[in-house]
Amino acid sequence: MTGTSPHRPLPELLTSCVHCGFCLEVCPTFQASGDENNSPRGRLRLWREESEGQLAPDPWTASYTGDCVGCLACEPACPANVPYGEILEQVRHEHVKAGRSSPRLMLRAAAWLAARPSLFSGVMLPVRWLRRWRLARHRMLFPGQPAVALSTAEYARKLMARHKPSGPRAALLTGCLMDAVFREINFATVRVLIENNVQVVIPEAQGCCGAMHEHLGLDDVERLREGNRESFRSAGVDVVLANSAGCGLATRRALDGLLPVRDVLDFLGEIGPVRRTGRPEAARVWLDLPCHLVHGQRVPGIPTAVMEATGYRWQLAPGTRDCCGSGGVYNLQRPDAAREILRKKSAFLNDAPGEPLILATSNHVCMMQWHSASAGGFVSRPFSVRHVIQLLDPEPTCEI
């Protein structure tokens, strides 16, 4: 599917599954339930039977569809190359359109705001203020000190004027939730790129990537994608960089055939980033890989050169390629299932070596899910959640 082509017909896509069962081993919902209907193979069978009229629209089919995390671990495991993510997006949309499923009002309101970045940023200003002054207490709001008023675009312009890098010209996807609530990660990304001689461009006309709308089955996905096509195509850049795995995947789908979209850490791995030094000897970073990076974008992982440049002792977390239960908005739609996935995955932190102990990943929504492991009682010892780009930051205590 290119950036300008519509989806392939759903009936055509649904015939591609050969029912081999390789997806069962990697599916978190099948592993938790043992119910084959709650697996990619089972869902594809239900969707196909409904599409062909063999099965009348059934509430169970909609329920199993909603139970899917959307981690896409089944795609690289599939020998028939079934485009499960593309099928899931269409089925979700059809179910919402037909009234077979209905996202909660809170999530619809959040999606509506996300599609209006300026308004979303204004509404989230109190949240940025609370996070900056360490007063936010929500289980998913990990600590950070975002700028309250200064946007990523303004900050990038200031640093570009001051340092004048001469290397590749890259547009940064700032994201909706990332820039509205967690923009300290964007600021760190700008600093790291400029330190490594990358010219950072922030197209201010860019909007939401549409990932949240896609997860919810809402109508706005193609409109948002088209808006970003116009914004990035006219930016005069060599590449679009994303510091959020989920947003990066959605933007790849939008810009396919127009511009290369790269994960920022994968991009930095080719450059060979400036190395940090002076890390505490006892500290340990445990690296977890976001599903939408390794399964969705098919990026093998975060380059060793990047992790070594952080200056920390590090290693891959157990089950690093397995889902943490975040799944975009899955942890809000199916909180009990998401917590159970996280409970099993995070248990290692209770006995893992490291002081301080750092769980690092490259997706802000995964960071929110991991941070909730403390509030959920799954991890009883102190640990911090960090984006890998923050571990490369030349000014980690920079005040804005």
C-alpha positions as CSV (number, residue, x, y, z in Angstrom):
1,M,0.0,0.0,0.0
2,T,1.5,3.3,-1.0
3,G,1.0,6.7,0.5
4,T,-1.5,7.5,-2.3
5,S,-3.3,4.2,-2.7
6,P,-6.4,3.0,-0.9
7,H,-6.5,-0.3,1.1
8,R,-6.7,-3.5,-0.9
9,P,-10.2,-5.1,-0.7
10,L,-10.7,-6.9,2.6
11,P,-12.1,-10.1,1.0
12,E,-8.9,-10.4,-1.0
13,L,-6.7,-9.9,2.0
14,L,-8.6,-12.5,4.1
15,T,-7.8,-15.3,1.7
16,S,-4.0,-15.1,2.4
17,C,-4.0,-17.0,5.7
18,V,-2.9,-20.7,5.3
19,H,-3.8,-21.5,9.0
20,C,-0.4,-22.9,9.8
21,G,-0.5,-21.8,13.4
22,F,2.9,-20.2,13.6
23,C,1.2,-17.0,15.0
24,L,-0.1,-18.8,18.1
25,E,3.4,-18.9,19.7
26,V,3.9,-15.2,19.5
27,C,0.3,-13.9,20.2
28,P,0.0,-12.5,23.8
29,T,-3.8,-12.9,23.9
30,F,-3.7,-16.6,22.8
31,Q,-0.8,-17.3,25.3
32,A,-2.9,-15.7,28.1
33,S,-6.3,-17.3,27.2
34,G,-5.5,-20.5,25.3
35,D,-8.5,-19.7,23.1
36,E,-7.7,-20.0,19.4
37,N,-10.4,-17.5,18.5
38,N,-8.3,-15.1,20.5
39,S,-5.4,-15.5,18.1
40,P,-4.5,-14.1,14.7
41,R,-5.4,-17.4,13.0
42,G,-8.7,-17.5,14.8
43,R,-9.7,-13.9,14.2
44,L,-8.8,-14.2,10.5
45,R,-11.1,-17.3,10.2
46,L,-14.0,-15.5,11.9
47,W,-13.5,-12.4,9.8
48,R,-13.3,-14.4,6.6
49,E,-16.4,-16.5,7.4
50,E,-18.4,-13.3,8.1
51,S,-17.0,-11.7,4.9
52,E,-18.1,-14.7,2.8
53,G,-21.5,-14.9,4.5
54,Q,-20.8,-18.2,6.1
55,L,-21.2,-16.6,9.6
56,A,-23.8,-14.0,10.5
57,P,-22.3,-10.9,12.2
58,D,-21.7,-12.2,15.7
59,P,-21.0,-10.3,18.9
60,W,-18.2,-12.8,19.7
61,T,-16.3,-11.8,16.5
62,A,-16.4,-8.1,17.6
63,S,-15.3,-9.1,21.1
64,Y,-12.3,-11.1,19.8
65,T,-11.4,-8.2,17.5
66,G,-11.4,-5.8,20.5
67,D,-9.2,-8.3,22.5
68,C,-6.4,-8.0,19.9
69,V,-3.5,-5.9,21.3
70,G,-2.4,-5.0,17.7
71,C,1.2,-5.8,18.6
72,L,1.8,-7.3,15.1
73,A,4.1,-10.0,16.4
74,C,2.2,-12.4,14.1
75,E,3.4,-10.6,10.9
76,P,7.1,-11.5,11.0
77,A,6.1,-15.0,12.3
78,C,3.8,-15.6,9.3
79,P,5.3,-17.6,6.4
80,A,2.5,-16.5,4.1
81,N,3.1,-12.8,4.8
82,V,-0.5,-12.1,5.8
83,P,-0.8,-8.3,6.2
84,Y,-2.6,-8.7,9.5
85,G,-2.2,-5.0,10.6
86,E,-3.8,-3.8,7.4
87,I,-6.7,-6.3,7.8
88,L,-7.1,-5.4,11.5
89,E,-7.3,-1.7,10.6
90,Q,-10.1,-2.3,8.1
91,V,-12.0,-4.7,10.4
92,R,-11.9,-2.2,13.3
93,H,-13.2,0.5,11.1
94,E,-16.0,-1.7,9.7
95,H,-17.1,-2.7,13.2
96,V,-17.2,0.8,14.5
97,K,-19.1,2.0,11.3
98,A,-21.6,-0.8,11.7
99,G,-22.1,-0.1,15.4
100,R,-20.6,-3.5,16.4
101,S,-18.1,-1.8,18.6
102,S,-18.0,1.7,20.0
103,P,-15.0,3.4,21.6
104,R,-15.7,5.0,24.9
105,L,-16.5,8.7,24.8
106,M,-13.3,9.6,26.6
107,L,-11.2,8.0,23.9
108,R,-13.3,9.6,21.1
109,A,-12.7,13.0,22.8
110,A,-9.0,12.3,23.1
111,A,-8.8,11.3,19.4
112,W,-10.7,14.5,18.4
113,L,-8.3,16.6,20.4
114,A,-5.2,14.7,19.0
115,A,-6.3,15.7,15.5
116,R,-6.1,19.3,16.5
117,P,-2.5,19.7,17.8
118,S,-2.7,23.4,18.8
119,L,-5.9,22.8,20.8
120,F,-4.6,19.6,22.3
121,S,-1.4,21.3,23.4
122,G,-3.4,24.1,25.1
123,V,-5.7,21.7,26.9
124,M,-2.6,19.7,28.1
125,L,-0.8,22.7,29.4
126,P,-1.8,22.0,33.1
127,V,-0.6,18.4,32.7
128,R,2.8,19.7,31.5
129,W,2.9,22.1,34.4
130,L,2.1,19.3,36.9
131,R,4.8,17.1,35.4
132,R,7.4,19.9,35.4
133,W,6.9,20.5,39.1
134,R,6.7,16.8,40.0
135,L,3.1,17.1,41.1
136,A,1.5,14.6,38.6
137,R,0.5,11.5,40.4
138,H,-1.3,9.5,37.7
139,R,0.0,5.9,37.4
140,M,1.0,6.4,33.8
141,L,2.6,9.8,34.0
142,F,6.3,9.1,34.3
143,P,8.5,11.8,35.7
144,G,9.8,14.5,33.4
145,Q,10.3,18.2,33.1
146,P,8.6,19.4,29.8
147,A,8.7,23.0,28.8
148,V,5.3,24.4,29.6
149,A,5.0,27.1,26.9
150,L,7.9,26.6,24.5
151,S,7.0,24.2,21.6
152,T,9.4,21.7,20.0
153,A,9.3,23.8,16.8
154,E,10.4,26.9,18.6
155,Y,13.1,25.1,20.5
156,A,14.5,23.5,17.4
157,R,14.7,26.8,15.6
158,K,16.7,28.4,18.5
159,L,19.2,25.5,18.6
160,M,19.6,25.4,14.9
161,A,20.4,29.1,14.8
162,R,22.9,28.7,17.6
163,H,24.7,25.6,16.4
164,K,24.2,25.6,12.6
165,P,24.7,21.9,11.8
166,S,25.6,21.1,8.2
167,G,24.7,17.4,7.9
168,P,21.6,15.6,6.6
169,R,18.4,17.6,6.7
170,A,15.8,15.7,8.7
171,A,12.2,16.5,9.6
172,L,11.2,15.4,13.1
173,L,7.7,14.0,13.7
174,T,6.8,15.7,16.9
175,G,3.6,13.7,17.6
176,C,0.4,14.8,19.3
177,L,0.6,13.2,22.8
178,M,4.4,13.4,22.7
179,D,4.5,17.1,22.1
180,A,1.5,17.9,24.3
181,V,2.5,16.0,27.4
182,F,6.0,14.5,27.0
183,R,7.8,17.2,25.0
184,E,11.0,16.9,27.0
185,I,11.7,13.8,24.9
186,N,11.3,15.8,21.8
187,F,13.7,18.4,23.2
188,A,16.2,15.7,24.0
189,T,15.8,14.4,20.5
190,V,16.5,17.8,19.0
191,R,19.7,18.2,21.1
192,V,21.0,14.8,20.3
193,L,20.4,15.2,16.5
194,I,22.0,18.7,16.4
195,E,25.0,17.5,18.5
196,N,25.5,14.8,15.8
197,N,25.4,17.4,13.0
198,V,21.9,16.8,11.8
199,Q,19.8,19.7,10.6
200,V,16.4,19.5,12.3
201,V,13.3,20.8,10.6
202,I,9.9,20.8,12.3
203,P,7.2,21.3,9.7
204,E,4.6,23.2,11.8
205,A,1.8,22.1,9.5
206,Q,2.3,18.5,10.5
207,G,-0.5,16.9,12.5
208,C,-1.4,13.7,14.3
209,C,-0.2,10.6,12.5
210,G,-3.6,8.9,12.9
211,A,-2.3,5.9,15.0
212,M,-4.9,6.5,17.8
213,H,-7.7,6.8,15.3
214,E,-6.6,3.7,13.5
215,H,-6.5,1.8,16.8
216,L,-10.0,3.0,17.6
217,G,-11.5,2.3,14.1
218,L,-12.4,5.9,13.5
219,D,-12.9,7.7,10.2
220,D,-10.2,10.4,10.3
221,V,-7.2,8.2,9.5
222,E,-6.8,8.9,5.8
223,R,-7.5,12.6,6.2
224,L,-4.7,12.8,8.8
225,R,-2.3,10.8,6.6
226,E,-3.0,13.1,3.7
227,G,-2.3,16.2,5.8
228,N,1.0,14.8,6.8
229,R,1.9,13.9,3.2
230,E,1.5,17.5,2.2
231,S,3.3,18.8,5.2
232,F,6.4,16.6,5.0
233,R,6.6,16.5,1.2
234,S,6.9,20.3,1.1
235,A,9.5,20.4,3.9
236,G,12.5,19.9,1.6
237,V,14.1,17.2,3.8
238,D,16.1,14.0,3.1
239,V,14.3,11.9,5.7
240,V,11.5,12.0,8.3
241,L,12.6,10.9,11.8
242,A,10.3,9.5,14.5
243,N,11.1,9.1,18.2
244,S,8.0,7.1,18.9
245,A,7.7,3.6,17.4
246,G,3.9,3.6,17.0
247,C,3.8,7.1,15.4
248,G,6.7,6.1,13.2
249,L,4.8,3.1,11.9
250,A,1.7,5.2,11.1
251,T,3.8,7.8,9.4
252,R,5.6,5.2,7.3
253,R,2.2,4.0,6.1
254,A,1.3,7.6,5.2
255,L,4.5,8.5,3.4
256,D,5.3,5.2,1.7
257,G,6.8,6.0,-1.7
258,L,7.1,9.7,-0.9
259,L,9.8,10.0,1.8
260,P,11.9,7.6,3.9
261,V,10.6,7.5,7.5
262,R,13.2,6.3,10.0
263,D,13.3,5.5,13.6
264,V,15.6,8.2,15.1
265,L,17.7,5.6,17.0
266,D,18.1,3.4,13.9
267,F,19.2,6.5,12.0
268,L,21.7,7.5,14.7
269,G,23.1,4.0,14.6
270,E,24.4,4.7,11.1
271,I,25.9,8.0,12.1
272,G,27.7,6.7,15.2
273,P,26.4,9.1,17.9
274,V,28.6,11.1,20.3
275,R,29.3,8.9,23.4
276,R,28.4,9.9,26.9
277,T,30.7,9.1,29.8
278,G,30.8,9.2,33.6
279,R,27.9,6.9,34.3
280,P,27.6,5.2,37.7
281,E,29.3,1.8,37.6
282,A,26.4,0.1,39.4
283,A,23.7,1.5,37.2
284,R,22.1,-0.9,34.7
285,V,19.9,-0.2,31.7
286,W,17.4,-2.9,30.7
287,L,16.3,-2.4,27.1
288,D,12.8,-3.3,25.9
289,L,11.9,-3.1,22.2
290,P,8.5,-1.7,21.2
291,C,6.3,-4.0,19.2
292,H,5.6,-1.4,16.5
293,L,9.4,-0.9,16.0
294,V,10.4,-4.6,15.6
295,H,7.2,-6.1,14.3
296,G,5.5,-3.2,12.6
297,Q,8.5,-1.3,11.1
298,R,10.6,-4.5,11.0
299,V,13.6,-2.7,12.5
300,P,15.8,-5.5,14.0
301,G,16.3,-3.5,17.2
302,I,18.1,-0.5,18.6
303,P,21.6,-0.5,17.3
304,T,24.4,-1.6,19.6
305,A,26.3,1.5,18.7
306,V,23.5,3.6,20.1
307,M,23.3,1.7,23.4
308,E,27.1,1.7,23.8
309,A,27.0,5.5,23.3
310,T,24.8,5.9,26.3
311,G,27.8,5.0,28.5
312,Y,25.7,2.7,30.6
313,R,26.0,-1.0,31.2
314,W,23.0,-2.4,29.5
315,Q,21.4,-5.6,28.3
316,L,18.1,-6.7,26.7
317,A,15.2,-7.2,29.0
318,P,13.8,-10.7,29.1
319,G,11.2,-11.2,26.4
320,T,12.3,-7.9,24.9
321,R,10.4,-8.6,21.7
322,D,7.2,-9.5,23.5
323,C,4.4,-7.0,24.0
324,C,4.2,-5.0,27.3
325,G,0.4,-4.7,27.0
326,S,0.3,-1.1,25.9
327,G,-0.9,-1.6,22.3
328,G,-1.6,2.1,21.5
329,V,-4.8,2.4,23.5
330,Y,-5.3,-1.2,24.4
331,N,-4.3,-0.6,28.0
332,L,-7.2,1.8,28.2
333,Q,-9.7,-0.4,26.3
334,R,-8.8,-3.7,27.9
335,P,-7.1,-2.7,31.2
336,D,-7.3,-6.0,32.9
337,A,-5.7,-7.9,30.0
338,A,-3.0,-5.2,29.6
339,R,-2.1,-5.4,33.3
340,E,-1.8,-9.2,33.2
341,I,0.6,-8.9,30.2
342,L,2.6,-6.3,32.0
343,R,2.6,-8.2,35.3
344,K,4.4,-11.2,33.7
345,K,6.7,-9.1,31.6
346,S,7.9,-6.7,34.4
347,A,8.4,-9.3,37.1
348,F,12.1,-9.6,36.3
349,L,12.7,-6.0,37.6
350,N,12.2,-7.1,41.2
351,D,15.5,-9.1,41.1
352,A,17.4,-7.5,38.2
353,P,20.8,-6.1,39.0
354,G,21.3,-2.3,38.8
355,E,21.4,0.7,41.2
356,P,19.9,2.8,39.8
357,L,17.7,0.5,37.7
358,I,16.6,1.9,34.4
359,L,14.0,0.4,32.0
360,A,14.6,2.0,28.6
361,T,12.5,1.8,25.5
362,S,11.7,4.0,22.5
363,N,8.0,4.6,22.6
364,H,6.3,7.0,25.0
365,V,3.1,5.0,25.3
366,C,5.2,1.9,26.2
367,M,6.9,4.1,28.8
368,M,3.6,5.0,30.3
369,Q,2.7,1.3,30.5
370,W,6.0,0.4,32.1
371,H,5.7,3.2,34.6
372,S,2.4,1.8,35.7
373,A,4.1,-1.4,36.9
374,S,4.9,0.3,40.2
375,A,1.4,1.6,40.8
376,G,0.0,-1.8,39.9
377,G,2.2,-3.5,42.5
378,F,4.1,-5.6,39.9
379,V,7.5,-4.1,40.8
380,S,8.2,-3.4,44.4
381,R,11.6,-1.7,44.1
382,P,12.4,1.7,42.7
383,F,13.2,1.9,39.0
384,S,12.9,4.7,36.3
385,V,11.6,4.6,32.8
386,R,13.6,6.4,30.2
387,H,13.5,6.9,26.4
388,V,16.8,5.8,24.9
389,I,17.2,9.2,23.3
390,Q,17.3,10.7,26.8
391,L,20.3,8.5,27.7
392,L,22.2,10.1,24.8
393,D,21.2,13.7,25.7
394,P,24.1,16.1,26.0
395,E,22.1,18.3,28.4
396,P,20.0,15.9,30.5
397,T,19.3,18.5,33.1
398,C,18.6,21.3,30.7
399,E,16.1,23.8,32.0
400,I,13.9,25.5,29.4
